[in-house]
């Protein structure tokens, strides 16, 4: 799970494997596989870096290299 922050400041955790795509318009919006949309404070690059760190932590890159 990765930690993200809603615009109102509430912190919550999201399974990054359930993110279908990320938009910046101008707020960062995560669209989940379920169709639910989450607007977060973090910018795209921060989310991207957090996902990379998470995947390294769980060893996901071993199968991808």
C-alpha positions as CSV (number, residue, x, y, z in Angstrom):
1,X,0.0,0.0,0.0
2,X,1.2,3.5,-0.7
3,X,0.4,6.6,1.4
4,X,-1.4,9.5,-0.3
5,X,-3.2,12.6,0.9
6,X,-6.6,14.0,-0.1
7,X,-6.9,17.7,-0.8
8,X,-8.5,18.2,2.6
9,X,-5.4,16.8,4.3
10,X,-6.7,13.3,5.2
11,X,-4.1,10.6,4.7
12,X,-5.1,7.2,3.4
13,X,-3.5,4.2,1.7
14,X,-4.0,2.8,-1.8
15,X,-3.0,-0.4,-3.4
16,X,-0.9,0.8,-6.3
17,X,-1.7,-2.4,-8.3
18,X,-5.3,-1.1,-8.5
19,X,-4.4,2.2,-10.1
20,X,-5.5,2.2,-13.7
21,X,-4.1,5.6,-14.6
22,X,-3.1,9.0,-13.2
23,X,-4.2,12.4,-14.5
24,X,-3.0,15.8,-13.7
25,X,-5.8,18.3,-14.6
26,X,-4.4,20.4,-12.6
27,X,-5.0,18.3,-9.5
28,X,-3.6,14.8,-9.4
29,X,-6.4,12.2,-9.9
30,X,-5.9,8.5,-9.5
31,X,-8.4,6.4,-11.4
32,X,-8.7,3.0,-9.9
33,X,-9.6,-0.2,-11.7
34,X,-13.0,-0.1,-10.1
35,X,-13.6,3.3,-11.8
36,X,-13.4,5.2,-8.5
37,X,-11.5,8.5,-8.8
38,X,-9.3,9.9,-6.0
39,X,-8.0,13.4,-6.0
40,X,-4.7,13.7,-4.1
41,X,-2.3,16.4,-3.1
42,X,0.8,14.6,-4.3
43,X,2.0,15.4,-7.9
44,X,2.5,12.8,-10.6
45,X,6.3,12.4,-10.1
46,X,5.8,11.9,-6.3
47,X,3.2,9.2,-6.9
48,X,5.5,7.5,-9.5
49,X,8.5,7.5,-7.2
50,X,6.4,6.1,-4.3
51,X,5.1,3.3,-6.5
52,X,8.7,2.5,-7.6
53,X,9.9,2.4,-4.0
54,X,7.0,0.2,-3.0
55,X,7.7,-2.2,-5.9
56,X,11.3,-2.4,-4.9
57,X,10.3,-3.1,-1.3
58,X,8.1,-6.0,-2.2
59,X,10.6,-7.4,-4.7
60,X,8.4,-6.8,-7.8
61,X,11.4,-5.8,-10.0
62,X,13.1,-9.1,-9.7
63,X,10.7,-10.5,-12.3
64,X,10.9,-7.4,-14.5
65,X,14.6,-7.0,-15.0
